[in-house]
């Protein structure tokens, strides 16, 4: 089961894909794409990936505990959805014009569409259990909801892309040792029919 760093690993996966496929055109350098908040004062990056919400998928039912090896039990992983905004850094010193911004946004959408799933084992190589792939899809939110995300960080709204990554299964650190069976006793009892036959 994926460890607690899986959330950061999903973010790193998205940024890695953007850096590999957007540079040197339309973004000159991989350093110009960062995990960041629009409220950051850093002016060196052009494209930012902002994790703005994390929600537990309460609709997905899971057993309370799962077996871990022969003598241990572990709490079942909890499924989460991660919500991202990909934005253009308005404080960048690149002097981007509107057509440039639209090209960048279009390229981001193309890359995410072409790389819209990842297996957790690609993010955490030590995983042995088969887990469902993490799917990146367009977040189904309205323009008003998008504006509220920008307002929450005291920034004016600008065109940006909103994505949902799920299911992200987060493991528990709680492990319980189950007692081993060391002694067993059995009792044999003849049925009435068997006694009559003897």
Secondary structure by P-SEA (a helix, b strand, c coil): ccccaaaaaaaaaaaaaaaaccccccccccccccccccccccccccbbbbbccccccccccccccccccccbbbccbbbbbbbbbbbccccccccccaaaaaaaaaaaaaaaaaacccccccccccccccccccccccccccaaaaaaaaaaaccccccccccccccbbbbbcbbbbcccccbbbbbbbbcaaaaaac
